[in-house]
Amino acid sequence: MKLAQALIERKAIKTKIEELKKRIYQQARIQEGDKPIENPVSLIEELKHASAEFEKIVVKINKTNMVTKIDEKLTMMEALIKKDMLNLLHMVHVNLADKAVPNQERYSQREIKNVPNIDVPSTRKKADVIAKEYRVLDTKIQECNWTIDLIE
């Protein structure tokens, strides 16, 4: 099985777990005299089975990510962390630039005028550079996901 297939399976199991949780909670109470639509005990057993499947697949994915090199410098695990941090930095730069742009809510010259405390154009350019770095890294990660075999 390829790493990408395992990631798809992990997502499907996680979705199943969330759906089972909802169904279990829906069966917590019923009107007196009614029969439950589903048996919460059997749903919990199904949840236990899905949780065990999820645990197994995540361990395999993590083992694979720890030893798989996406290039001469980075393992998949390191690349995933770097990708998350690039995403964080990108969002901070974008939000900072957006917040620094003065709005035109003044109704008269007597009201306090807000001005940017940063260089907005250079902050946006930095955000663009980070976004490109993110995309390049994400492409490498996706490529590896479809070529690397999952460690059993």
Sequence and secondary structure as in RCSB ss.txt:
>XXXX:A:sequence
MKLAQALIERKAIKTKIEELKKRIYQQARIQEGDKPIENPVSLIEELKHASAEFEKIVVKINKTNMVTKIDEKLT
MMEALIKKDMLNLLHMVHVNLADKAVPNQERYSQREIKNVPNIDVPSTRKKADVIAKEYRVLDTKIQECNWTIDL
IE
>XXXX:A:secstr
 BHHHHHHHHHHHHHHHHHHHHHHHHTS   TT   SS HHHHHHHHHHHHHHHHHHHHHHHHHHHH BSSSS B
HHHHHHHHHHHHHHHHHHHHHHHHHS      STTS     SS HHHHHHHHHHHHHHHHHHHHHHHHHHTTSB 
  
